[in-house]
Amino acid sequence: MTTAYIGQPLSRLDGPAKVSGKAKYAFEYDVPNVAYAYVVSSSIARGRIKRVDATAALQLPGVLQVLTHENTPRVAPKGEIVDDA
């Protein structure tokens, strides 16, 4: 690993476009069939989840899935690969 650039000014290729307002940011690109996630946190600090009834949410227009502890894909520990296929 080189440390030659630490503490040194660096010319960025996208700098002029960003400071002039001409740069395109990620949300400005048209992505067909994009899906968004919305995280809902508990309002009870030390409660326990007994069940999640997603029936009403799944019937709303545009809702693709409600992720819970029962259907969310596993996340592998660092350095491991999960193959649930």
The 8 nearest C-alpha neighbors of each residue, nearest first, counted from 0:
[[1, 2, 3, 4, 5, 6, 7, 9],
 [0, 2, 3, 4, 5, 6, 7, 9],
 [1, 3, 5, 4, 0, 6, 7, 9],
 [2, 4, 1, 5, 7, 6, 0, 8],
 [5, 3, 7, 2, 6, 9, 8, 1],
 [6, 4, 7, 2, 3, 8, 1, 9],
 [5, 7, 4, 8, 3, 2, 9, 1],
 [8, 6, 4, 5, 9, 3, 10, 2],
 [9, 7, 10, 6, 4, 5, 11, 3],
 [8, 10, 11, 7, 4, 6, 5, 12],
 [9, 11, 12, 8, 14, 13, 15, 7],
 [12, 10, 14, 13, 9, 15, 8, 16],
 [11, 13, 14, 10, 15, 16, 9, 17],
 [12, 14, 16, 11, 15, 17, 22, 18],
 [15, 13, 11, 17, 16, 12, 18, 10],
 [14, 16, 18, 17, 13, 19, 12, 11],
 [17, 15, 22, 21, 19, 13, 14, 18],
 [18, 16, 22, 14, 20, 15, 19, 21],
 [17, 19, 15, 20, 16, 14, 21, 22],
 [20, 18, 16, 17, 21, 15, 22, 14],
 [21, 19, 17, 18, 22, 16, 23, 15],
 [20, 22, 16, 19, 17, 23, 18, 15],
 [23, 21, 16, 17, 20, 24, 13, 19],
 [24, 22, 27, 21, 25, 28, 17, 26],
 [23, 25, 27, 26, 22, 28, 17, 21],
 [24, 26, 27, 28, 23, 29, 30, 22],
 [27, 25, 28, 24, 29, 23, 30, 33],
 [28, 26, 25, 24, 23, 29, 30, 22],
 [29, 27, 26, 25, 30, 24, 23, 31],
 [28, 30, 31, 27, 26, 33, 25, 32],
 [29, 31, 33, 28, 32, 26, 27, 34],
 [30, 32, 33, 29, 34, 28, 35, 26],
 [33, 31, 34, 30, 29, 35, 61, 63],
 [32, 34, 31, 30, 35, 29, 36, 26],
 [35, 33, 32, 36, 63, 61, 62, 31],
 [36, 34, 37, 33, 62, 63, 32, 61],
 [37, 35, 38, 34, 65, 64, 66, 62],
 [36, 38, 39, 35, 65, 40, 66, 34],
 [37, 39, 40, 36, 66, 41, 65, 35],
 [40, 38, 37, 41, 42, 36, 66, 65],
 [41, 39, 38, 42, 43, 44, 37, 67],
 [40, 42, 43, 39, 44, 46, 45, 48],
 [41, 43, 44, 40, 46, 39, 45, 47],
 [44, 42, 41, 46, 45, 47, 40, 48],
 [45, 43, 46, 42, 41, 47, 40, 48],
 [46, 44, 43, 47, 41, 42, 48, 40],
 [45, 47, 43, 44, 48, 41, 42, 49],
 [46, 48, 49, 45, 43, 44, 50, 41],
 [47, 49, 50, 46, 51, 41, 68, 45],
 [48, 50, 47, 51, 46, 52, 68, 69],
 [49, 51, 48, 52, 47, 53, 67, 69],
 [52, 50, 53, 49, 67, 48, 54, 68],
 [51, 53, 54, 50, 55, 56, 65, 57],
 [52, 54, 56, 55, 57, 51, 65, 58],
 [53, 55, 57, 56, 52, 58, 51, 65],
 [56, 54, 58, 57, 53, 59, 52, 62],
 [55, 57, 53, 58, 59, 54, 62, 65],
 [56, 58, 54, 55, 59, 62, 53, 64],
 [59, 57, 55, 56, 60, 54, 62, 61],
 [60, 58, 56, 57, 62, 61, 55, 63],
 [61, 59, 62, 58, 57, 63, 56, 55],
 [60, 62, 63, 59, 57, 58, 34, 64],
 [61, 63, 60, 57, 59, 64, 56, 58],
 [62, 64, 61, 57, 65, 34, 60, 59],
 [65, 63, 62, 66, 57, 56, 53, 61],
 [66, 64, 67, 53, 57, 63, 56, 62],
 [65, 67, 71, 70, 64, 68, 69, 53],
 [68, 66, 69, 70, 71, 65, 51, 53],
 [67, 69, 71, 70, 66, 72, 51, 73],
 [68, 70, 67, 71, 66, 72, 51, 50],
 [71, 69, 67, 68, 66, 72, 65, 73],
 [70, 72, 66, 68, 67, 69, 73, 74],
 [73, 71, 70, 74, 83, 68, 69, 66],
 [74, 72, 75, 71, 81, 83, 70, 76],
 [73, 75, 72, 76, 81, 80, 71, 77],
 [76, 74, 81, 79, 80, 77, 73, 78],
 [75, 77, 79, 78, 74, 80, 81, 73],
 [78, 76, 79, 75, 80, 74, 81, 73],
 [77, 79, 76, 80, 75, 81, 74, 82],
 [80, 78, 77, 76, 75, 81, 74, 82],
 [79, 81, 75, 82, 78, 76, 77, 74],
 [82, 80, 75, 83, 79, 74, 73, 76],
 [81, 83, 84, 80, 75, 73, 79, 72],
 [82, 84, 81, 72, 73, 80, 74, 75],
 [83, 82, 81, 72, 80, 73, 74, 75]]
